[in-house]
């Protein structure tokens, strides 16, 4: 977890995990860091805190010898998509879902 502080107050945080696929017959030796949470308090928005936290995650990845980072962004969250794009992230896959109604008995 990375924490950004301004004048001793928490302004934002980033939580990331390393995923390795050592047991996978397809992706043996593949490692990736997934950004699970990135939050910046509203009063600190637009101060590049999110970008600095992302840079910290990238440094951590390099320190671990990992060259791939990913983040899951909801399709409706255009602001987050724009933020990650501006930080060099590109769409990789699309998750699709369908809600079905249960039949009444």
DOTOR-683960 format. One record per residue (C-alpha): residue in three letters; y, x, z. Coordinates in steps of 0.5 Angstrom, whole numbers, plus 500, padded with zeros to 3 digits. Example, Ala and Ser with C-alpha at 12.3 -4.5 7.8 and 13.67 -1.06 7.14 Angstrom:
<recs>
<r ala	yy 491	xx 525	zz 516>
<r ser	yy 498	xx 527	zz 514>
</recs>
This chain:
<recs>
<r unk	yy 500	xx 500	zz 500>
<r unk	yy 507	xx 502	zz 498>
<r unk	yy 513	xx 500	zz 502>
<r unk	yy 520	xx 500	zz 500>
<r unk	yy 525	xx 501	zz 505>
<r unk	yy 533	xx 500	zz 505>
<r unk	yy 537	xx 502	zz 511>
<r unk	yy 530	xx 502	zz 516>
<r unk	yy 529	xx 495	zz 513>
<r unk	yy 523	xx 493	zz 509>
<r unk	yy 525	xx 491	zz 502>
<r unk	yy 519	xx 491	zz 498>
<r unk	yy 512	xx 492	zz 498>
<r unk	yy 506	xx 494	zz 493>
<r unk	yy 499	xx 493	zz 494>
<r unk	yy 494	xx 496	zz 489>
<r unk	yy 486	xx 498	zz 489>
<r unk	yy 482	xx 503	zz 486>
<r unk	yy 476	xx 500	zz 482>
<r unk	yy 471	xx 504	zz 480>
<r unk	yy 465	xx 502	zz 475>
<r unk	yy 460	xx 507	zz 477>
<r unk	yy 454	xx 502	zz 478>
<r unk	yy 456	xx 499	zz 471>
<r unk	yy 451	xx 501	zz 465>
<r unk	yy 457	xx 500	zz 460>
<r unk	yy 463	xx 503	zz 464>
<r unk	yy 460	xx 509	zz 468>
<r unk	yy 465	xx 513	zz 470>
<r unk	yy 471	xx 509	zz 469>
<r unk	yy 476	xx 508	zz 474>
<r unk	yy 482	xx 504	zz 474>
<r unk	yy 488	xx 502	zz 479>
<r unk	yy 489	xx 494	zz 480>
<r unk	yy 496	xx 492	zz 482>
<r unk	yy 494	xx 486	zz 487>
<r unk	yy 501	xx 485	zz 490>
<r unk	yy 508	xx 487	zz 488>
<r unk	yy 514	xx 483	zz 492>
<r unk	yy 521	xx 485	zz 493>
<r unk	yy 525	xx 481	zz 498>
<r unk	yy 530	xx 476	zz 494>
<r unk	yy 536	xx 480	zz 497>
<r unk	yy 534	xx 486	zz 494>
<r unk	yy 532	xx 484	zz 487>
<r unk	yy 535	xx 487	zz 481>
<r unk	yy 536	xx 494	zz 485>
<r unk	yy 530	xx 497	zz 481>
<r unk	yy 526	xx 497	zz 487>
<r unk	yy 520	xx 494	zz 484>
<r unk	yy 520	xx 499	zz 478>
<r unk	yy 521	xx 505	zz 484>
<r unk	yy 514	xx 502	zz 487>
<r unk	yy 511	xx 502	zz 480>
<r unk	yy 513	xx 509	zz 479>
<r unk	yy 510	xx 510	zz 486>
<r unk	yy 503	xx 507	zz 484>
<r unk	yy 503	xx 511	zz 478>
<r unk	yy 504	xx 517	zz 482>
<r unk	yy 498	xx 515	zz 486>
<r unk	yy 494	xx 514	zz 480>
<r unk	yy 495	xx 521	zz 477>
<r unk	yy 494	xx 524	zz 484>
<r unk	yy 487	xx 520	zz 484>
<r unk	yy 486	xx 523	zz 477>
<r unk	yy 486	xx 516	zz 474>
<r unk	yy 490	xx 514	zz 468>
<r unk	yy 489	xx 506	zz 467>
<r unk	yy 493	xx 501	zz 471>
<r unk	yy 493	xx 494	zz 471>
<r unk	yy 496	xx 488	zz 473>
<r unk	yy 494	xx 480	zz 473>
<r unk	yy 500	xx 476	zz 471>
<r unk	yy 500	xx 468	zz 470>
<r unk	yy 502	xx 466	zz 464>
<r unk	yy 508	xx 461	zz 466>
<r unk	yy 511	xx 467	zz 470>
<r unk	yy 515	xx 470	zz 464>
<r unk	yy 520	xx 474	zz 469>
<r unk	yy 514	xx 478	zz 471>
<r unk	yy 511	xx 479	zz 464>
<r unk	yy 518	xx 481	zz 462>
<r unk	yy 518	xx 486	zz 468>
<r unk	yy 512	xx 489	zz 467>
<r unk	yy 513	xx 490	zz 460>
<r unk	yy 520	xx 493	zz 461>
<r unk	yy 515	xx 498	zz 465>
<r unk	yy 511	xx 500	zz 460>
<r unk	yy 505	xx 495	zz 461>
<r unk	yy 502	xx 491	zz 455>
<r unk	yy 498	xx 485	zz 454>
<r unk	yy 490	xx 487	zz 455>
<r unk	yy 486	xx 480	zz 455>
<r unk	yy 487	xx 473	zz 456>
<r unk	yy 484	xx 469	zz 462>
<r unk	yy 483	xx 462	zz 460>
<r unk	yy 481	xx 456	zz 464>
<r unk	yy 480	xx 449	zz 464>
<r unk	yy 480	xx 443	zz 469>
<r unk	yy 474	xx 438	zz 469>
<r unk	yy 474	xx 432	zz 472>
<r unk	yy 468	xx 430	zz 476>
<r unk	yy 464	xx 424	zz 474>
<r unk	yy 464	xx 418	zz 479>
<r unk	yy 458	xx 415	zz 482>
</recs>
